[in-house]
Amino acid sequence: MNSEIGIEREEPQLFGHPKGLAVLFFAEMWERFCYYGMRGLLVLYLTKAMFQGDAKAFAIYGAFTALVYMAPVLGGRIADNILGYRIAILLGAALMAIGEFMILGGNEAWLYAGMAAIIVGNGYFKANISTLVGKLYKANDPRRDSGFTIFYIGINIGALLATLVCVYVGETFGFKYGFGLAGIGMLLGFFIFWTGQKFYLHLSHPPHPEKLHKKVFGPLTQFHVTILLSILLIPVLYLLIAHNTMTVGSMEIPVVGILLGVTAVYMIYILLKESSKGGKVLKDRMIIFITLCFFNIVFWSLFEQAGSSLTLFADRNVNRIIEIPFFGQFEMGAGQTQFFNPFFIILMGSFFSVLWVKLAKRNMNPNIPAKFGIGIILLGIGYLITFFGKGLANEAFLVPLWILIALYFFHTVGELFISPIGLSMVTKLAPPKISGTMMGAWFLSFSGSNYVASMLAKLTGASGEEAGVQSAEASLHTYIDVYVLFGGIAVGVGLVVLLLSPRLNKLMHGIK
């Protein structure tokens, strides 16, 4: 039988979880290897190989990452209504690999075209594989949070390998080799997902298979038209990346920002419209979902400095020389400092996976809004640690590496309170018919985060083509002053969320 919501078929088990989780774990791991390999190199590639100023590099990075997380809104709805999850994810993986290989063209045009293909591919892949993880578990299965935390470890193994391999190879031997490795990683993810489909196929069928292969435009079926329209999105996205702002007279119009705002309003309308069909409980759950999306934006707009301003901070004002007994000294690349976040996720992810289950058994598990508040506070503490950098900087105005490590440690613990819990929350709150749409809306909040993050990164003092004109002393003070401000804001917002969490939790109507 078709068990689209996975409530009557007993899933094959592996280490206490459905075997399908292992397939999705490794497919997502290689997809994240692809994405984080590209992301880890992007700002450095723009500033060092394309000779862009910091402000322009941040604008391109912000437009790309915003569109990457905006795309799942469309990808989720297409999977829900047309393709089903399996076909959507395979299509996404293929497009992301193609995009990485297009960047190897080596100029700005090929870079933007490759980024555009990656955006479309990510739109199909990212939201739908997370939705599929949720469908592996029955309703109210207490293993769901634990399963998503395990899945999240896979995400971060991919990110860790990306910084250790792609970013290292790109910075050491040439950016094109790093991008090429990212593309190969995505092909591995495609292969793993395709070969393991027997463990999830029954959960990922198209909603209307007979319509999907019915001719709708001459000899073209609905499937063909969907593929063609997806490919036609690539030149549109190319233009949005290349011209992410427009100047009209003396005004600069943020094209991507406006598109993001319009998409957000549309998604809120869709979600509230759907919730109106399900009575008060569903309406309250949709309100808390939208509210937590907003707090998600607050967290990630500060967290996502990692790929932009924190990487340049590491490049300009962090002593990255590491002394290893018997092996001597070596210098960590600026892009490789992004390694610490996935490293800490892998180190602590299993602990948190077990922790949530143990706390739930003892009825001590914090509610979901409280976890969001705690996560935001921990993020703020990470930024506040940079305050000590001014007093500990050496004569070259380089702060000790441990300050950056400590920042990433607290950011990572905060992330573990929010991100895997958020993925699990969406699958719990979402009615089956719009689960992909709601996952797309969740990733839209990441889109908003990345767009805001690119604007916040400009507070670190970069302006146009004048990047790098600040002295080391001036840039150190600027970075630390901005990061301490971020820290204070985050701690304040987190405390407010924590205090309001009992009231907010009532809107969940029993979902934990």
VOGU-3710 file (C-alpha; in Angstrom, 3 decimals, decimal comma):
1> mnseigiere> 0,000/0,000/0,000  1,012/3,650/-0,407  2,061/4,839/3,059  2,807/8,424/2,185  2,708/9,468/5,834  4,474/6,349/7,022  2,077/5,147/9,714  1,320/1,539/8,755  4,553/0,097/7,406  7,134/-1,135/9,912
11> epqlfghpkg> 10,464/0,386/8,908  13,632/-1,802/8,844  15,727/-0,748/11,838  19,422/0,063/12,247  20,773/1,038/15,673  17,269/1,842/16,857  16,337/4,057/13,880  14,845/3,366/10,426  17,478/2,177/7,915  16,364/4,937/5,596
21> lavlffaemw> 17,960/7,411/8,026  21,413/6,029/7,177  20,797/6,536/3,443  19,567/10,103/3,946  22,405/10,757/6,432  25,115/9,981/3,854  23,314/11,618/0,922  22,927/14,823/2,936  26,518/14,566/4,182  27,884/14,714/0,623
31> erfcyygmrg> 25,418/17,428/-0,394  26,684/19,559/2,498  30,270/18,710/1,489  29,386/20,216/-1,872  27,635/23,305/-0,502  30,045/24,147/2,338  33,055/23,520/0,120  31,727/26,137/-2,256  30,586/28,487/0,536  33,882/28,228/2,401
41> llvlyltkam> 35,800/29,380/-0,664  33,351/31,921/-2,085  34,278/35,145/-0,235  37,992/34,343/-0,484  37,587/33,560/-4,195  35,739/36,832/-4,784  38,244/38,976/-2,874  41,489/37,225/-3,847  40,877/35,787/-7,318  38,118/38,055/-8,656
51> fqgdakafai> 39,597/41,121/-6,875  36,253/42,312/-5,565  36,064/44,697/-2,605  34,657/43,420/0,667  31,310/45,182/0,268  30,679/43,771/-3,204  31,859/40,319/-2,117  29,479/40,416/0,847  26,628/41,546/-1,433  27,229/38,668/-3,871
61> ygaftalvym> 27,643/36,191/-1,013  24,465/37,491/0,642  22,446/37,320/-2,589  23,658/33,776/-3,270  23,023/32,409/0,224  19,650/34,179/0,454  18,540/32,696/-2,870  19,916/29,264/-1,879  17,559/29,190/1,096  14,698/30,899/-0,729
71> apvlggriad> 14,653/28,214/-3,423  13,309/25,429/-1,122  10,029/27,370/-0,907  9,427/26,515/-4,561  11,200/23,157/-4,397  9,059/22,041/-1,461  5,785/22,975/-3,168  6,787/21,269/-6,435  7,685/18,086/-4,534  4,391/18,223/-2,587
81> nilgyriail> 2,230/18,803/-5,667  4,083/17,402/-8,705  7,348/15,465/-8,470  7,325/13,733/-5,096  10,382/13,742/-2,859  12,580/11,138/-4,590  12,537/12,730/-8,038  12,929/16,238/-6,588  15,990/15,257/-4,547  17,673/13,433/-7,453
91> lgaalmaige> 17,053/16,415/-9,737  18,468/18,755/-7,112  21,606/16,685/-6,634  22,267/16,595/-10,397  21,857/20,372/-10,762  24,136/21,124/-7,802  26,917/18,946/-9,242  26,538/20,616/-12,647  26,703/24,041/-10,965  29,994/23,242/-9,213
101> fmilggneaw> 31,560/22,091/-12,482  30,326/25,230/-14,279  32,339/27,378/-11,842  35,471/25,745/-13,228  35,036/28,025/-16,257  37,158/30,429/-14,230  35,517/33,791/-14,881  32,698/35,853/-13,402  30,084/34,702/-15,925  30,726/31,009/-15,251
111> lyagmaaiiv> 30,776/31,676/-11,500  27,334/33,312/-11,546  25,916/30,614/-13,848  27,245/27,875/-11,586  25,874/29,612/-8,488  22,470/29,871/-10,196  22,413/26,125/-10,972  23,406/25,356/-7,359  20,522/27,520/-6,114  17,946/25,623/-8,198
121> gngyfkanis> 19,449/22,285/-7,183  19,501/23,199/-3,500  15,858/24,238/-3,747  14,891/20,719/-4,760  17,317/18,892/-2,484  17,473/20,668/0,864  13,879/20,994/2,048  12,734/17,682/0,637  15,405/15,448/2,127  14,666/16,931/5,559
131> tlvgklykan> 10,946/16,325/5,024  11,725/12,735/4,044  13,626/12,209/7,314  10,483/13,196/9,217  8,364/10,762/7,198  10,526/7,844/8,351  8,996/8,160/11,820  5,426/7,522/12,951  3,401/10,304/14,524  4,542/11,101/18,086
141> dprrdsgfti> 7,593/8,835/17,777  9,909/9,941/20,653  12,948/9,096/18,482  12,199/11,889/16,020  14,281/14,621/17,735  17,099/12,116/18,197  16,835/11,087/14,527  17,072/14,674/13,348  20,072/15,286/15,608  21,792/12,238/14,047
151> fyiginigal> 20,870/13,564/10,594  22,310/16,915/11,651  25,588/15,220/12,533  25,696/14,003/8,921  25,253/17,580/7,747  28,215/18,648/9,824  30,474/15,752/8,867  29,957/17,009/5,322  30,760/20,573/6,398  33,837/19,368/8,313
161> latlvcvyvg> 35,161/17,423/5,334  34,473/20,447/3,141  36,689/22,710/5,271  39,410/20,073/5,682  39,473/19,032/2,029  37,721/21,441/-0,379  38,750/24,665/1,329  42,301/23,446/1,998  42,776/22,271/-1,589  41,198/25,457/-2,957
171> etfgfkygfg> 43,359/27,795/-0,859  46,564/25,767/-1,335  46,475/24,510/-4,922  43,921/26,725/-6,647  40,250/27,557/-6,183  39,167/25,512/-9,211  40,355/22,291/-7,569  38,295/23,014/-4,468  35,155/23,669/-6,508  35,805/20,531/-8,571
181> lagigmllgf> 36,047/18,380/-5,437  32,755/19,860/-4,216  31,093/18,724/-7,447  32,512/15,205/-7,087  31,124/15,087/-3,552  27,661/15,910/-4,841  27,872/13,083/-7,375  28,625/10,700/-4,478  25,532/11,996/-2,667  23,423/11,411/-5,796
191> fifwtgqkfy> 24,705/7,837/-6,091  24,057/7,003/-2,413  20,524/8,404/-2,496  19,693/6,575/-5,741  21,076/3,187/-4,653  19,348/3,290/-1,244  15,883/4,154/-2,501  14,275/0,884/-1,372  14,351/2,214/2,196  12,346/5,372/1,452
201> lhlshpphpe> 10,642/4,835/-1,928  7,236/4,118/-0,369  7,355/7,529/1,347  8,424/9,580/-1,655  6,036/8,814/-4,540  4,668/11,679/-6,663  1,250/12,750/-5,336  -0,386/12,096/-8,740  1,836/9,702/-10,778  -0,697/9,451/-13,608
211> klhkkvfgpl> -0,662/13,248/-14,116  3,137/13,494/-13,918  3,618/11,506/-17,130  0,564/12,805/-18,958  1,162/15,058/-21,974  0,298/18,665/-21,201  2,098/20,652/-23,917  2,494/18,901/-27,273  4,734/15,868/-26,700  5,865/17,227/-23,324
221> tqfhvtills> 4,572/15,708/-20,110  4,122/17,514/-16,788  7,473/16,032/-15,765  9,239/17,429/-18,876  7,724/20,879/-18,421  8,795/20,984/-14,773  12,384/20,108/-15,712  12,494/22,695/-18,515  11,098/25,466/-16,324  13,634/24,582/-13,629
231> illipvlyll> 16,481/24,957/-16,126  15,021/28,257/-17,380  15,275/29,590/-13,816  19,068/29,478/-14,060  19,489/32,590/-16,283  16,965/34,474/-14,124  18,968/33,676/-11,000  22,173/34,586/-12,842  20,813/38,112/-13,311  19,683/38,345/-9,686
241> iahntmtvgs> 23,174/37,438/-8,441  24,973/39,716/-10,888  22,569/42,616/-10,297  21,471/42,057/-6,695  20,893/45,798/-6,358  19,694/48,388/-8,894  20,508/52,075/-8,881  17,629/54,367/-9,856  18,682/57,991/-9,678  20,318/58,375/-6,281
251> meipvvgill> 18,478/55,387/-4,828  19,878/51,873/-4,539  17,090/49,291/-4,737  17,809/45,921/-3,094  16,334/43,602/-5,734  16,999/40,375/-3,832  15,735/41,940/-0,592  12,450/42,948/-2,235  12,063/39,482/-3,768  12,709/37,959/-0,357
261> gvtavymiyi> 10,107/40,214/1,287  7,461/39,426/-1,333  8,164/35,688/-0,999  7,892/35,904/2,800  4,508/37,678/2,600  3,288/35,066/0,109  4,412/32,194/2,346  2,754/33,688/5,427  -0,455/34,066/3,401  -0,284/30,423/2,215
271> llkesskggk> 0,391/29,100/5,710  -2,372/31,113/7,374  -4,779/30,154/4,583  -4,010/26,457/5,067  -4,266/26,761/8,848  -7,726/28,347/8,584  -8,991/25,008/7,240  -7,944/23,112/10,360  -9,514/24,977/13,261  -7,958/26,728/16,267
281> vlkdrmiifi> -5,278/24,137/17,024  -3,759/24,247/13,545  -4,049/28,047/13,467  -2,193/28,389/16,785  0,481/25,982/15,612  0,974/27,987/12,434  1,294/31,203/14,460  3,998/29,700/16,693  5,733/28,306/13,602  5,861/31,769/12,004
291> tlcffnivfw> 7,019/33,289/15,320  9,855/30,778/15,669  10,841/31,434/12,045  11,394/35,060/13,091  13,605/34,055/16,033  15,417/31,675/13,690  16,267/34,697/11,530  17,681/36,513/14,563  19,910/33,551/15,431  21,207/32,785/11,956
301> slfeqagssl> 21,724/36,365/10,784  24,334/36,625/13,565  25,597/33,049/13,252  26,103/33,297/9,476  28,973/35,742/9,796  31,056/32,547/9,656  31,280/32,486/5,876  31,781/36,229/5,462  33,063/38,668/8,121  34,401/36,019/10,522
311> tlfadrnvnr> 36,429/34,468/7,693  37,949/37,844/6,846  38,484/38,531/10,575  40,405/35,252/10,730  42,374/36,290/7,638  43,315/39,731/8,963  43,287/39,693/12,767  43,674/36,129/14,065  46,992/34,412/14,732  46,402/31,157/12,863
321> iieipffgqf> 49,837/29,618/13,457  49,482/26,326/15,332  52,358/24,643/17,170  52,222/20,823/17,197  54,777/18,947/19,325  57,273/16,950/17,224  55,742/18,309/13,991  56,529/22,011/14,315  54,378/24,926/13,185  51,795/25,260/10,480
331> emgagqtqff> 49,412/28,036/9,540  45,698/27,291/9,277  44,033/28,912/6,264  41,432/31,587/6,985  38,703/29,562/5,283  39,674/26,497/7,302  38,729/28,230/10,555  35,136/27,379/9,609  36,218/23,841/10,548  35,564/24,412/14,264
341> npffiilmgs> 31,777/24,650/13,977  31,179/21,259/12,299  33,916/19,715/14,469  32,074/20,707/17,642  28,755/19,533/16,158  30,210/16,077/15,542  31,871/16,049/18,962  28,715/16,997/20,853  25,893/15,979/18,511  25,626/12,417/19,803
351> ffsvlwvkla> 25,526/13,702/23,377  22,625/16,023/22,556  20,873/13,249/20,625  20,873/11,074/23,752  20,242/14,041/26,071  16,870/14,967/24,539  15,637/11,368/24,836  16,812/11,066/28,476  15,290/14,425/29,464  12,011/13,544/27,746
361> krnmnpnipa> 11,778/10,296/29,757  12,205/12,302/32,969  9,795/15,016/31,821  12,632/17,572/32,029  13,087/18,345/28,321  12,862/22,142/27,750  10,007/23,154/25,475  10,853/24,175/21,917  10,559/27,995/22,406  12,792/27,726/25,520
371> kfgigiillg> 15,425/25,884/23,454  15,347/28,733/20,953  15,894/31,281/23,723  18,804/29,323/25,228  20,383/28,904/21,786  20,271/32,640/21,064  21,813/33,427/24,490  24,682/30,987/23,848  25,293/32,609/20,461  25,569/35,990/22,187
381> igylitffgk> 28,063/34,651/24,754  30,253/33,476/21,865  30,435/36,983/20,435  31,016/38,583/23,846  34,175/36,472/24,253  35,815/38,493/21,473  35,938/41,421/23,950  39,087/39,857/25,428  40,797/40,051/22,045  41,832/43,685/22,390
391> glaneaflvp> 43,857/42,987/25,509  45,384/39,751/24,208  46,354/40,828/20,679  50,051/40,669/19,805  52,170/43,454/18,307  50,756/42,660/14,851  47,195/43,076/16,247  46,442/39,386/15,859  44,272/37,787/18,543  44,943/34,249/19,814
401> lwilialyff> 43,220/31,491/17,864  41,512/30,242/21,037  39,208/33,293/20,999  37,820/32,247/17,629  37,630/28,628/18,803  35,683/29,684/21,920  33,329/31,788/19,791  32,596/28,821/17,534  32,154/26,526/20,553  29,355/28,635/22,033
411> htvgelfisp> 27,821/29,242/18,609  27,783/25,481/18,024  26,136/24,641/21,344  23,551/27,321/20,580  23,048/25,793/17,134  22,358/22,376/18,674  19,569/23,933/20,726  17,917/25,346/17,593  18,701/23,838/14,212  18,041/20,068/14,519
421> iglsmvtkla> 15,169/20,835/16,883  13,747/23,245/14,304  13,861/20,627/11,537  12,072/18,141/13,770  9,545/20,795/14,833  8,521/21,491/11,236  7,746/17,831/10,564  5,666/17,696/13,762  3,678/20,871/13,084  3,148/20,325/9,348
431> ppkisgtmmg> -0,033/18,675/8,027  1,035/15,880/5,599  -0,276/17,648/2,485  1,902/20,726/2,993  4,926/19,230/4,772  7,273/20,162/1,910  5,777/23,654/1,732  6,318/24,221/5,451  9,868/22,925/5,236  10,374/25,388/2,393
441> awflsfsgsn> 9,024/28,180/4,619  11,440/27,118/7,358  14,342/27,392/4,940  12,994/30,748/3,790  13,804/31,993/7,293  17,410/30,955/6,611  17,212/32,945/3,392  16,212/36,031/5,355  19,003/35,290/7,836  21,675/35,131/5,166
451> yvasmlaklt> 20,454/38,329/3,523  20,475/40,198/6,836  23,858/38,611/7,660  25,390/40,095/4,506  24,208/43,564/5,546  25,468/43,101/9,111  28,850/41,992/7,748  29,266/45,461/6,215  29,312/46,922/9,739  32,807/45,481/10,099
461> gasgeeagvq> 34,087/48,454/8,116  34,490/47,257/4,543  33,372/49,705/1,869  33,428/49,079/-1,850  36,852/48,752/-3,418  38,535/50,140/-0,311  38,705/46,695/1,294  41,892/46,216/3,220  42,759/49,931/3,576  42,160/49,805/7,330
471> saeaslhtyi> 45,256/49,237/9,425  45,462/45,990/11,357  44,853/47,915/14,578  41,783/49,701/13,205  40,266/46,538/11,740  40,811/44,670/15,041  38,933/47,324/17,008  36,164/47,491/14,409  35,615/43,742/14,302  35,574/43,368/18,083
481> dvyvlfggia> 33,319/46,379/18,689  30,787/45,032/16,171  30,936/41,480/17,533  30,451/42,637/21,135  27,399/44,607/19,949  26,079/41,447/18,272  26,639/39,555/21,504  24,714/42,021/23,639  21,762/42,043/21,237  21,658/38,233/21,082
491> vgvglvvlll> 21,739/37,773/24,866  18,938/40,349/25,266  16,707/38,756/22,620  17,384/35,265/23,970  16,375/36,258/27,507  13,097/37,718/26,206  12,323/34,489/24,289  13,163/32,386/27,352  10,869/34,456/29,572  8,015/34,228/27,044
501> sprlnklmhg> 8,547/30,516/26,345  5,772/29,202/28,678  3,168/31,326/26,861  4,588/30,563/23,431  4,613/26,838/24,193  0,848/26,851/24,770  0,435/27,552/21,046  2,126/24,207/20,288  -0,908/22,337/21,724  1,074/19,438/23,124
511> ik> 3,816/19,138/20,505  7,183/18,670/22,208
//
